[in-house]
Amino acid sequence: MSDQAIITAALSILLLPLLSYALTFFFGRLLPRKGDFIGVTFMGVALVQAVRIFVAFWKIGDPAYRVEKAFNWLNIGGFRLDAGVLVDGMTAVMLMVVCTVSFLVHLYSTGYMHGDRRYERFFAFLGFFTFSMIGIVLANNLFFLYVFWELVGLSSYLLIGFFFHKHSAACANKKAFLTNRVGDWGFWLGILAFFTATGTLNYFELFAEVSAGAIKGPLLAWAGVGLFMGCVGKSAQMPLHIWLPDAMEGPTPVSALIHAATMVAAGVYMVARLAPLFGADAMLVILYVGAITAFVTATIALVKTDIKRVLAFSTLSQLGFMVMALGAGDSVNAMFHLTTHAMFKALLFLGAGSVIHAVHSQEMPDMGGLRKKMPITFWTFLIATLAISGVPGMSGFFSKDGILGSVLAFGMTDGHYLPFILGITAAALTPFYMFRIVFLTFFGKPRDHHKFEHAHESGWSMTIPLMALAFMTLIAAGIPGKTADKGWFSKFAAPYDLPAISAKYFAQGHGDALPLEVAHEGALNSEATGGHEATGGHEAVGHEAPGPEMTGHEAPAAHGAEPAHGVAADAHGAADAHGGGHDSHVKHTAHIRAMIMSILVATFGIAASWWTYFKHRVNPAAVQARFPGAHKVLQGQYFFDELYAATVYRATLWWASVCSAFDRIVIDGIVNGSGYLTRAVAWVSGLADRFIVDGAVNGVATVLQGAGEGFRRVQTGRIQTYLVYVSASVLVLILIYRVL
């Protein structure tokens, strides 16, 4: 597949869901089946194109290979902004994830949403969301990343509040939208900080500029934290995680699409894509935020009875694992877990939707004994549960084990052990609450016989996506090689080769000068790879020097032979460990220890859940009664909503009342006072006009009119009268003459 063919395929993947949205939204009501076949067909074609790109990069086998095409979008004075498409190994994986889940959700929705009065509108919004998410994946610069980032926020608002006639759904989509705006505000500030310091928005140009020291110190730390705020909002990390559980008010296919594989993964993808822009301080913030999120949300999932809410908090916990890996400098395993999680979490949500569709309830206490009535749903759900629980041999085991290994290696090197402790605890809680769902839903006796009698297996449009996702869940980890660095994911993702990126950037005449050490390393890498370059004939197409092969099965720790994050790795002292045996030994030791502990905690979690909810040897109600305070805190979700209501919400209302009072008293006072003064002046002016000006004018007119009336009487038209007047006048004149 040529470079131009890759770009063409990528653009078609971007435009097909947009075309689906336009056709379905405007003409869906006029088409057979309200146009649902348009979305399914177009996403099927997009998936085929994504597979073609995936296979092409599989054959290339070099995670540093990239194809980039850009054109000038805006040029004002000295400011130039390009719109471009970037396709590399990470992009190929994300396109597969998004297109696969979106296609299966489209197919699943033809059964789940059948009969809804806004059926065509739902499929239109699915297409619009998919277009927005693919735009994030394909963008080659921060500006268009932000544009599509906001479009994802808009489309999620439309889908979460699809049942807007429900008050809870209408509130949920507003909550999601506003909460994400908080994170996006920081994201935009981070973008502005990097652009101000470097003068560019292109990813690889930014990497080269930052690597050369264009931005450093506290500004680099704060700019990195600003970018990470976007991840905190979109990927629902604490303290902005509060929107995700409420987003379950949307239709279940939306939960699978947005909250399992795509929207919530956008933040993780963004941080992994922009890894070299995060300094050591920002990385430490990312590490602890992810670890705390993974632990806290896992504890909340222990007590929830709504099956979708349990999965929502499970999603939050798994996203915490990914973010924790990013903070430890392991973007590769973060992306690997994103990929495996997308498959099994989408399967879990669609499986939950199948159950809800059958029993018309989301409460697990209303279920039970559905294993034989819904065998396909049960077995596929069980496969996904085994994967997310980290059972050895399942995809989730390899990706989660890699994350825990890298976090432990980080702790062994830098002394930060708390993130690993929180992570391994969350890994123990995950199988417990996930098998709690399995046992309460599919095993035991039916607790609501009426719902049980009417339950049945879902139709083919819903079960085929379940079976497809179950298959992909089983194969997502691939077949591990004899060593941990030979997995399939190493063909698509590896730490950025910053010396090669910098060498190419400065060799093209960008920046002031190429630092000596960067030039030297870049030359060495160029020689090592034979000077490979992609030959697409378009801008910034590079076949960069590949880093060491990495995999989803072992963490490329931040202090490994190749720093996953250039700035962070240097700050942590990883640069002097290139090729060092000590760091490799630490990483290997951490990996073995983490693997053993993850197997033990997974076994413990499953056994504890089996003992409690299958064998009923432990009474959950008695445990709740024994620890009422802890249960109340967990059931209240640590009272984050109440805290925000008492602080942020109340402060916002107070500030709004202050602004209202200022507007009413000061602004309106000035405006209304000016109005009253103007009216008073106008009244006085009116009096002066009426009595003085008009009086003078009217007085003159009256005098003249009177004079005219008098003279009119003199003009009688009789000669004798005129003679009398003449005679009298003569006598008067003679008299005056005599007197004077």
C-alpha positions in Angstrom: 0.0 0.0 0.0 1.6 3.3 -1.1 1.8 6.4 1.0 -0.8 8.1 -1.2 -3.1 5.1 -0.8 -2.7 5.2 3.0 -3.7 8.9 3.0 -6.6 8.3 0.7 -7.9 5.5 2.9 -7.5 7.6 6.0 -9.5 10.5 4.5 -12.2 8.1 3.4 -12.4 6.7 6.9 -12.8 10.3 8.2 -15.5 11.4 5.7 -17.7 8.3 5.5 -19.2 8.7 9.0 -19.7 12.4 8.3 -21.6 11.6 5.1 -23.6 9.0 7.0 -24.5 11.7 9.5 -25.7 14.1 6.8 -27.7 11.6 4.8 -29.4 10.0 7.8 -30.1 13.3 9.6 -31.7 15.1 6.7 -33.2 12.2 4.7 -33.5 9.3 7.2 -37.3 9.6 7.7 -37.8 9.3 4.0 -35.7 6.1 3.6 -36.5 2.5 4.2 -35.7 1.4 7.8 -35.2 5.2 8.4 -31.8 4.9 6.9 -30.0 2.7 9.5 -28.4 0.7 6.6 -26.5 3.9 5.6 -24.6 4.0 8.9 -24.0 0.3 9.0 -22.8 0.1 5.4 -20.6 3.2 5.6 -19.0 2.1 8.8 -18.4 -1.4 7.3 -16.6 0.3 4.4 -14.6 2.4 6.9 -13.7 -0.7 8.8 -12.4 -2.4 5.7 -10.2 0.7 5.0 -9.0 0.6 8.6 -8.0 -3.1 8.2 -6.1 -2.2 5.0 -4.1 0.5 6.8 -3.5 -1.9 9.8 -2.2 -4.7 7.5 0.0 -2.2 5.7 1.7 -1.1 8.9 1.8 -4.7 10.1 3.9 -5.5 7.0 6.1 -2.5 7.5 6.7 -3.5 11.1 8.4 -0.3 12.0 6.6 1.8 14.7 8.6 4.9 13.7 7.3 4.9 10.1 4.7 7.6 9.5 2.9 9.2 6.5 1.9 12.8 6.9 0.0 15.0 4.4 -0.7 18.7 5.1 -2.0 21.8 3.2 -2.1 25.4 4.2 -5.4 26.2 5.8 -4.8 29.7 7.1 -2.1 32.2 6.5 -2.4 35.6 8.1 0.7 37.8 8.2 3.4 35.7 9.8 0.9 33.1 11.2 0.5 30.0 9.2 -1.8 27.1 10.1 -1.8 23.8 8.3 -4.5 21.2 8.2 -3.0 17.7 7.9 -3.4 14.0 8.4 -0.9 11.8 10.3 -0.9 8.1 9.9 1.5 6.0 11.8 1.4 2.7 13.8 -0.5 4.3 16.7 -3.0 5.8 14.3 -3.5 2.4 12.6 -4.3 0.7 15.9 -6.7 3.5 16.9 -8.5 3.4 13.6 -9.0 -0.3 14.0 -10.4 0.2 17.5 -12.7 3.1 16.6 -14.0 1.6 13.4 -14.5 -1.9 14.8 -16.4 -0.7 17.9 -18.4 1.8 15.9 -19.4 -0.7 13.2 -20.5 -3.2 15.8 -22.4 -0.6 17.8 -24.2 0.5 14.6 -25.2 -3.1 13.9 -26.1 -3.7 17.5 -28.3 -0.6 17.6 -30.5 -1.8 14.7 -31.9 -4.3 17.2 -31.5 -2.4 20.5 -33.0 0.9 19.3 -35.7 -0.7 17.0 -39.0 1.1 17.4 -37.6 4.3 19.0 -39.4 7.4 17.7 -36.1 9.1 17.0 -34.4 6.1 15.4 -32.9 7.9 12.4 -31.7 10.7 14.7 -29.8 8.2 16.8 -27.9 6.8 13.9 -27.1 10.3 12.6 -25.5 11.2 15.9 -23.5 7.9 16.0 -22.0 8.9 12.6 -21.3 12.4 13.8 -19.5 11.1 16.9 -17.5 8.6 14.9 -16.4 11.4 12.5 -15.3 13.5 15.5 -13.3 10.7 17.1 -11.6 9.7 13.9 -10.6 13.4 13.5 -8.8 13.3 16.8 -7.0 10.2 15.7 -5.9 11.6 12.3 -5.0 15.2 13.3 -1.4 16.1 12.9 -1.4 19.3 14.9 -2.7 20.6 18.2 -5.2 23.1 16.7 -7.2 20.5 14.7 -6.8 18.0 17.6 -8.6 20.6 19.7 -11.3 21.3 17.1 -12.2 17.6 16.9 -11.8 17.3 20.6 -14.6 19.9 21.0 -16.7 18.1 18.4 -16.5 14.9 20.4 -17.7 16.8 23.4 -20.7 18.1 21.4 -21.6 14.7 19.9 -21.3 13.1 23.3 -23.7 15.8 24.6 -26.2 14.8 21.9 -25.9 11.1 22.6 -25.9 11.1 26.4 -29.0 13.3 26.3 -30.7 11.3 23.5 -33.6 10.5 25.8 -33.9 14.2 26.6 -37.5 13.7 27.7 -36.1 12.1 30.8 -35.0 14.7 33.4 -32.0 12.6 34.5 -30.7 12.3 30.9 -31.1 16.0 30.3 -29.1 16.7 33.4 -26.5 14.1 32.6 -25.6 15.5 29.2 -25.3 19.0 30.6 -23.1 17.7 33.5 -20.9 15.9 31.0 -20.6 18.9 28.7 -19.8 21.4 31.5 -17.4 19.1 33.3 -15.4 18.6 30.1 -15.3 22.3 29.6 -13.3 22.7 32.8 -10.7 20.2 31.5 -10.8 21.7 28.0 -10.0 25.1 29.4 -6.7 23.8 30.8 -6.1 21.9 27.6 -6.4 25.1 25.5 -4.1 27.0 27.9 -1.5 24.3 27.5 -1.8 24.5 23.7 -1.3 28.2 23.8 1.7 27.9 26.1 3.5 25.5 23.7 2.6 27.5 20.7 3.8 30.7 22.3 7.1 29.1 23.2 7.8 27.3 20.0 5.8 29.0 17.2 4.4 25.7 15.9 1.5 23.4 16.4 2.7 20.4 14.4 3.4 17.4 16.7 6.8 16.4 15.5 8.0 20.0 15.2 6.9 20.5 18.7 8.8 17.5 19.8 12.0 18.8 18.2 11.6 22.3 19.7 10.8 21.0 23.2 13.7 18.5 23.0 16.0 21.4 22.0 14.9 23.4 25.1 12.5 25.9 23.5 10.3 25.6 26.6 11.7 24.4 30.0 11.4 24.7 33.7 8.1 25.7 35.4 6.5 26.8 32.2 7.1 23.3 30.7 5.6 21.7 33.8 2.5 24.0 33.8 2.0 23.6 30.1 2.1 19.8 30.4 -0.4 19.9 33.3 -2.6 22.1 31.1 -2.5 19.5 28.3 -3.2 16.8 30.9 -6.3 18.6 32.1 -7.9 17.8 28.7 -7.2 14.1 29.5 -8.6 14.6 33.1 -11.9 15.8 31.6 -12.3 13.6 28.5 -10.9 10.4 30.1 -12.8 11.1 33.4 -9.9 11.2 35.8 -10.3 12.5 39.3 -11.5 15.1 40.2 -13.4 15.5 36.9 -14.6 11.9 36.9 -18.1 12.8 38.1 -19.7 13.0 34.6 -19.1 9.4 33.5 -21.4 7.5 35.8 -24.3 9.8 35.1 -23.6 9.4 31.3 -25.1 5.9 31.7 -28.5 7.7 31.1 -27.8 7.5 27.4 -28.8 4.4 25.4 -26.6 1.3 26.2 -25.0 1.3 22.7 -23.8 4.8 23.4 -22.2 3.6 26.6 -20.3 1.0 24.6 -19.2 3.4 22.0 -18.4 6.5 24.0 -17.5 5.2 27.4 -15.7 2.0 26.5 -13.6 2.5 23.4 -13.6 5.9 22.0 -14.4 9.2 23.8 -12.9 8.3 27.2 -9.9 6.8 25.4 -9.3 10.2 23.7 -7.5 11.6 26.7 -5.2 8.6 27.0 -4.5 8.7 23.2 -3.7 12.4 23.4 -1.2 12.0 26.3 0.5 9.1 24.5 0.6 10.9 21.2 2.1 14.1 22.8 4.4 12.1 25.3 7.6 14.2 24.7 5.8 17.4 25.7 5.4 16.3 29.3 8.2 17.2 31.8 9.1 15.2 34.9 6.8 17.2 37.2 3.8 16.8 34.9 4.5 13.1 34.6 4.5 12.7 38.3 1.1 14.5 38.5 -0.2 12.1 35.8 1.1 9.1 37.6 -0.6 9.9 40.9 -3.9 11.1 39.3 -4.2 7.8 37.4 -3.3 5.7 40.5 -5.8 7.5 42.7 -8.5 7.2 40.1 -7.9 3.5 39.5 -8.3 2.8 43.3 -11.1 5.1 44.3 -13.4 4.2 41.5 -12.8 0.5 41.9 -14.0 0.8 45.5 -17.2 2.5 44.5 -18.0 -0.3 42.0 -18.1 -2.8 44.9 -21.5 -1.5 46.2 -23.4 -0.4 43.1 -26.3 -2.5 42.0 -27.1 -0.8 38.6 -25.2 -3.1 36.1 -24.3 -0.2 33.9 -23.0 2.0 36.7 -20.8 -0.8 37.9 -19.3 -1.0 34.4 -19.0 2.8 34.4 -16.9 2.8 37.5 -15.0 -0.1 36.1 -14.2 2.0 33.1 -13.0 4.8 35.3 -10.7 2.4 37.1 -9.3 1.0 33.9 -8.7 4.4 32.5 -6.8 5.1 35.7 -4.5 2.2 34.9 -3.8 3.7 31.5 -3.1 7.1 32.8 -0.9 5.6 35.6 1.1 3.9 32.9 1.5 7.2 31.0 2.8 8.8 34.2 5.3 6.1 34.6 6.6 6.8 31.1 5.0 3.7 29.6 2.9 5.1 26.8 3.2 1.8 24.9 1.5 -0.4 27.5 -1.0 2.4 28.1 -2.0 2.2 24.4 -1.9 -1.6 24.5 -4.3 -1.6 27.5 -6.5 0.9 25.7 -6.7 -1.5 22.7 -7.5 -4.6 24.8 -9.9 -2.7 27.1 -11.8 -1.3 24.1 -12.7 -4.8 23.0 -13.7 -6.4 26.3 -15.4 -3.2 27.8 -17.4 -2.7 24.6 -18.4 -6.4 25.0 -19.3 -5.9 28.6 -21.5 -2.9 27.9 -23.2 -4.6 24.9 -23.7 -7.7 27.0 -25.3 -5.6 29.7 -27.5 -4.0 27.1 -28.6 -7.5 26.0 -29.5 -8.3 29.6 -31.3 -5.0 30.0 -33.2 -5.6 26.8 -34.3 -9.0 28.0 -35.4 -8.1 31.6 -36.2 -4.4 31.2 -34.2 -3.5 34.2 -30.7 -2.3 35.1 -30.8 -3.5 38.7 -28.9 -6.7 39.4 -31.3 -7.6 42.3 -34.0 -8.0 39.6 -31.9 -10.6 37.8 -30.5 -14.0 38.4 -30.5 -17.4 36.7 -30.2 -16.0 33.2 -27.3 -18.2 32.2 -29.5 -20.8 30.5 -32.0 -18.4 29.0 -29.3 -16.2 27.4 -26.3 -18.6 26.7 -24.6 -16.4 24.1 -24.8 -13.3 26.2 -23.6 -15.3 29.2 -20.5 -16.9 27.6 -19.4 -13.7 25.8 -19.9 -11.7 29.0 -17.9 -14.2 30.9 -15.0 -14.0 28.4 -14.9 -10.2 28.8 -15.0 -10.6 32.6 -12.1 -13.0 32.6 -10.2 -10.5 30.4 -10.8 -7.5 32.5 -10.0 -9.5 35.7 -6.5 -10.2 34.4 -6.8 -14.0 34.2 -3.6 -15.4 32.7 -3.8 -16.0 29.0 -6.5 -13.4 28.5 -5.7 -10.1 26.7 -6.3 -8.0 29.8 -3.7 -10.0 31.7 -0.9 -9.0 29.4 -1.7 -5.3 29.1 -2.5 -4.8 32.8 0.6 -6.8 33.8 2.7 -4.6 31.6 1.3 -1.5 33.3 1.9 -2.8 36.8 5.4 -3.9 35.9 6.3 -0.4 34.6 4.7 1.4 37.6 6.6 -0.9 40.0 9.8 -0.3 38.1 9.2 3.4 38.4 8.8 3.0 42.2 11.9 0.8 42.5 13.9 3.5 40.7 12.4 6.7 42.1 10.9 5.5 45.3 7.3 6.3 44.4 5.6 3.0 45.6 2.2 4.4 46.4 0.9 4.3 42.8 1.8 0.6 42.5 0.1 -0.1 45.8 -3.0 1.6 44.7 -2.8 -0.1 41.3 -2.4 -3.6 42.6 -5.2 -3.0 45.1 -7.5 -1.9 42.3 -6.4 -5.0 40.3 -7.6 -7.1 43.2 -10.9 -5.4 43.5 -11.6 -5.6 39.7 -12.3 -9.4 39.5 -14.3 -9.2 42.7 -16.9 -6.7 41.5 -16.9 -8.1 37.9 -17.6 -11.6 39.0 -20.2 -10.1 41.3 -22.0 -9.0 38.2 -21.7 -12.5 36.7 -22.9 -14.3 39.8 -25.8 -12.0 40.5 -27.0 -11.8 36.9 -26.5 -15.2 35.4 -26.3 -17.6 38.4 -28.5 -18.5 41.3 -32.3 -18.5 41.4 -34.3 -15.8 39.6 -35.2 -13.0 42.1 -37.9 -11.5 39.9 -39.8 -14.4 38.4 -42.0 -12.1 36.2 -38.9 -10.6 34.5 -37.2 -14.0 34.3 -40.2 -15.6 32.5 -40.2 -12.9 29.8 -36.4 -13.0 29.4 -35.0 -14.4 26.2 -31.8 -14.3 24.1 -31.4 -11.2 22.0 -31.7 -11.3 18.2 -28.9 -11.8 15.7 -28.3 -8.1 15.3 -27.2 -8.0 18.9 -25.6 -11.4 19.4 -23.3 -11.2 16.4 -21.5 -8.1 17.7 -21.2 -9.9 21.1 -19.6 -12.9 19.5 -17.3 -10.7 17.3 -16.1 -8.7 20.3 -15.6 -11.9 22.3 -13.4 -13.3 19.5 -11.4 -10.0 19.4 -11.1 -10.0 23.2 -9.5 -13.5 23.0 -7.0 -12.5 20.3 -6.3 -8.9 21.3 -3.1 -9.8 23.1 -1.8 -11.8 20.1 0.5 -14.8 20.7 3.3 -13.7 23.0 6.8 -14.6 21.8 9.4 -16.3 23.9 10.5 -12.9 25.1 8.3 -10.1 26.2 9.4 -7.7 23.5 8.2 -9.7 20.5 4.4 -9.1 20.8 2.4 -7.8 17.9 2.0 -4.4 19.4 5.7 -3.7 19.0 5.0 -3.3 15.3 2.8 -0.3 15.9 4.1 1.5 19.0 7.4 2.3 20.6 8.9 5.3 22.4 9.6 8.2 20.1 13.1 8.4 18.7 13.6 12.1 19.6 17.2 12.4 18.3 16.1 11.3 14.9 13.0 13.6 14.9 15.1 16.5 16.0 17.8 15.8 13.5 15.3 15.8 10.6 13.5 18.9 11.8 16.7 21.0 12.2 18.2 19.6 9.1 15.3 21.0 7.1 16.2 24.5 8.3 13.8 24.9 11.1 14.8 26.6 14.4 17.9 28.5 15.1 20.5 25.7 15.2 20.7 22.0 15.7 22.3 21.3 19.1 25.6 19.4 18.7 24.5 16.3 20.7 21.2 16.1 18.9 22.9 16.4 15.5 25.4 13.7 16.4 22.8 11.3 17.7 20.6 12.0 14.7 23.4 11.2 12.3 24.2 7.9 14.1 20.5 6.9 13.9 20.4 7.9 10.2 23.4 5.7 9.5 22.0 2.9 11.5 18.8 2.8 9.4 20.5 3.5 6.1 18.8 6.9 5.9 15.4 5.5 5.2 12.7 8.0 4.3 9.2 7.5 3.1 8.8 8.5 -0.5 5.3 9.9 -0.7 6.3 13.2 -2.1 4.4 15.1 0.6 5.3 17.1 3.6 7.0 15.7 6.7 6.8 12.1 5.7 9.4 10.3 7.6 10.7 6.8 8.2 12.3 7.6 11.5 15.0 5.4 13.0 13.1 2.8 14.9 13.5 2.5 18.6 13.9 -0.9 20.3 11.0 -3.2 19.8 8.5 -2.8 22.5 5.3 -4.7 23.3 2.2 -4.7 25.3 3.5 -7.5 27.4 6.4 -5.6 29.0 6.7 -2.1 30.0 9.2 0.2 28.3 9.9 1.8 31.7 10.6 5.5 31.8 14.1 4.6 32.9 14.7 1.9 30.3 17.2 1.7 27.5 15.0 4.0 25.4 13.2 6.8 27.2 9.6 6.7 26.5 9.3 10.4 27.1 12.3 12.4 26.2 12.0 15.3 28.7 10.6 13.2 31.5 13.2 10.5 31.1 16.0 13.0 31.1 14.7 14.6 34.2 14.5 11.3 35.9 18.0 10.3 35.0 17.0 7.8 32.4 19.4 9.2 29.8 22.4 7.9 31.5 20.9 4.4 31.6 20.9 3.8 27.8 22.1 0.3 27.4 22.7 0.0 31.1 22.3 -3.3 32.7 21.1 -2.0 36.0 18.0 -0.5 34.7 17.2 -3.5 32.6 17.6 -5.7 35.6 15.2 -3.4 37.6 12.6 -3.6 34.8 12.9 -7.3 34.5 12.6 -7.8 38.3 9.7 -5.5 38.5 7.9 -7.3 35.7 8.3 -10.7 37.3 7.1 -9.4 40.7 4.2 -7.5 39.2 3.1 -10.6 37.2 3.2 -12.8 40.2 1.3 -10.4 42.3 -1.3 -9.7 39.6 -2.0 -13.4 39.2 -2.3 -13.8 43.0 -4.7 -10.8 43.4 -6.8 -11.9 40.4 -7.2 -15.3 41.9 -8.0 -13.8 45.3 -10.6 -11.5 43.8 -12.4 -14.2 41.9 -12.3 -16.6 44.9 -13.7 -13.9 47.2 -16.5 -13.1 44.8 -17.3 -16.8 44.3 -17.3 -17.3 48.1 -19.6 -14.4 48.7 -22.0 -14.3 45.8 -22.1 -17.9 44.5 -21.6 -20.0 47.6 -23.2 -17.3 49.9 -20.8 -18.0 52.7 -20.5 -14.3 53.4 -23.6 -12.1 53.8 -23.0 -8.7 52.0 -25.8 -7.2 54.0 -24.1 -8.1 57.3 -20.9 -6.6 56.1 -22.7 -3.4 55.1 -24.3 -3.3 58.6 -20.9 -3.9 60.2 -19.3 -1.0 58.3 -22.2 1.4 57.7 -20.0 4.5 57.4 -17.8 2.9 54.7 -20.8 1.7 52.8 -22.4 5.1 53.0 -19.2 6.7 51.7 -18.9 4.3 48.8 -22.6 4.4 48.0 -22.4 8.2 48.0 -19.4 7.9 45.6 -17.2 9.7 48.2 -19.7 12.6 48.0 -17.9 14.4 45.2 -21.2 15.6 43.8 -22.2 16.9 47.2 -18.9 18.5 47.7 -19.1 20.3 44.4 -22.7 21.2 45.1 -21.7 22.8 48.4 -18.6 24.5 47.0 -18.3 25.0 43.3 -22.0 24.9 42.5 -22.9 27.2 45.5 -20.0 29.5 44.8 -21.1 29.7 41.2 -24.6 30.6 42.2 -23.3 33.2 44.7 -21.1 34.7 42.1 -24.0 34.7 39.6 -26.2 36.5 42.2 -23.4 39.0 42.8 -23.1 39.6 39.1 -26.9 39.8 38.8 -27.0 42.3 41.6 -24.1 44.3 40.1 -25.9 44.3 36.8 -29.2 45.2 38.4 -27.9 47.9 40.7 -24.9 49.3 39.0 -25.2 48.6 35.3 -29.0 49.0 35.2 -28.8 51.8 37.7 -26.4 53.7 35.4 -28.5 52.9 32.3 -31.8 53.6 33.9 -30.5 56.7 35.7 -29.2 58.0 32.4 -32.7 57.3 31.0 -34.4 59.2 33.8 -32.0 62.1 33.5 -32.5 62.2 29.8 -36.2 62.2 30.2 -36.0 65.1 32.8 -33.8 67.2 30.5 -36.2 66.4 27.7 -39.1 67.5 29.8 -37.4 70.8 30.7 -36.4 71.3 27.1 -40.0 70.6 26.1 -41.2 73.3 28.5 -38.7 75.8 27.1 -39.6 74.9 23.6 -43.3 75.1 24.3 -43.4 78.3 26.3 -40.3 80.3 25.3 -39.4 79.3 21.8 -42.9 78.5 20.6 -44.2 81.4 22.7 -41.9 83.9 21.0 -42.7 82.5 17.6 -46.4 82.3 18.2 -46.4 85.8 19.9 -44.8 87.4 16.8 -47.3 85.6 14.7 -50.2 86.8 16.8 -49.0 90.4 16.7 -48.6 90.2 13.0 -51.9 88.5 12.7 -53.5 91.2 14.8 -51.8 93.9 12.8 -52.9 92.3 9.7 -56.4 92.1 11.0 -56.3 95.8 11.8 -55.0 96.8 8.5 -57.5 94.6 6.8 -60.3 96.7 8.3 -58.7 99.8 6.9 -58.8 98.3 3.4 -62.6 98.9 2.8 -62.4 99.4 -1.0 -64.5 102.7 -0.7 -63.0 105.9 -2.2 -64.8 108.2 0.3 -63.3 106.3 3.2 -59.8 106.6 1.7 -60.4 110.4 1.2 -61.4 110.7 4.9 -58.2 108.9 5.8 -56.1 111.2 3.6 -57.7 114.3 5.0 -57.3 113.2 8.5 -53.6 112.3 7.8 -53.0 115.7 6.3 -54.6 117.4 9.3 -52.4 115.3 11.7 -49.3 116.2 9.7 -50.2 120.0 9.7 -50.8 119.7 13.5 -47.5 118.1 14.1 -45.8 120.6 11.9 -47.3 123.5 13.8 -46.6 122.1 17.2 -43.0 121.2 16.4 
